[in-house]
Amino acid sequence: MISCAGIQVSDVIEEIERAGKPVITSNQALLWHCLRTLGLADRPTGFGSLLAGNFDKGTYLP
């Protein structure tokens, strides 16, 4: 969990996850929550497993 809106990590989220560590940033979590609250099934690519939908209800696979 990277909890700071002032840290630019969007460019390295997927690189960190390739090392076997899931990444959740506060901005990423906010966007995920907004998309799901609005009922939008959009899954932006290039921003890690959270926004790719890997943690949506019923889809989590460790």
C-alpha positions as CSV (number, residue, x, y, z in Angstrom):
1,M,0.0,0.0,0.0
2,I,1.5,3.3,-1.1
3,S,-0.6,6.0,0.6
4,C,0.4,9.3,-0.7
5,A,-1.1,11.3,-3.6
6,G,2.2,13.1,-4.0
7,I,4.2,10.1,-5.0
8,Q,4.3,9.3,-8.8
9,V,4.2,5.5,-9.0
10,S,1.8,4.8,-11.9
11,D,4.8,4.3,-14.2
12,V,6.3,1.5,-12.0
13,I,3.2,-0.3,-10.6
14,E,3.4,-3.2,-13.1
15,E,7.2,-3.5,-12.6
16,I,6.8,-3.8,-8.9
17,E,4.0,-6.4,-9.4
18,R,6.3,-8.4,-11.7
19,A,8.5,-8.8,-8.6
20,G,5.7,-10.7,-6.9
21,K,4.4,-7.8,-4.8
22,P,0.8,-6.6,-5.3
23,V,0.6,-2.8,-5.3
24,I,-2.3,-0.6,-4.2
25,T,-1.9,3.2,-4.2
26,S,-4.4,5.6,-2.6
27,N,-5.1,7.2,-6.0
28,Q,-5.5,3.8,-7.7
29,A,-7.9,2.7,-4.9
30,L,-10.0,5.9,-5.2
31,L,-10.3,5.4,-9.0
32,W,-11.3,1.7,-8.6
33,H,-13.9,2.7,-6.0
34,C,-15.3,5.4,-8.2
35,L,-15.6,3.1,-11.2
36,R,-17.3,0.4,-9.2
37,T,-19.6,2.8,-7.3
38,L,-20.8,4.2,-10.7
39,G,-21.3,0.7,-12.0
40,L,-18.7,1.1,-14.7
41,A,-16.9,-2.1,-15.7
42,D,-13.9,-0.2,-17.2
43,R,-10.6,-1.9,-16.5
44,P,-7.8,0.6,-17.3
45,T,-4.6,-1.2,-18.5
46,G,-1.1,-0.4,-17.4
47,F,-2.0,0.5,-13.8
48,G,-1.6,-2.8,-12.0
49,S,-3.8,-5.7,-10.9
50,L,-6.3,-3.7,-8.9
51,L,-7.5,-1.6,-11.9
52,A,-7.2,-4.6,-14.2
53,G,-10.1,-6.1,-12.2
54,N,-8.2,-8.8,-10.3
55,F,-9.8,-7.7,-7.0
56,D,-13.4,-7.1,-8.2
57,K,-16.0,-9.1,-6.3
58,G,-15.8,-12.7,-7.2
59,T,-12.7,-12.4,-9.3
60,Y,-9.8,-12.5,-6.8
61,L,-7.3,-15.3,-7.6
62,P,-4.2,-15.3,-5.3
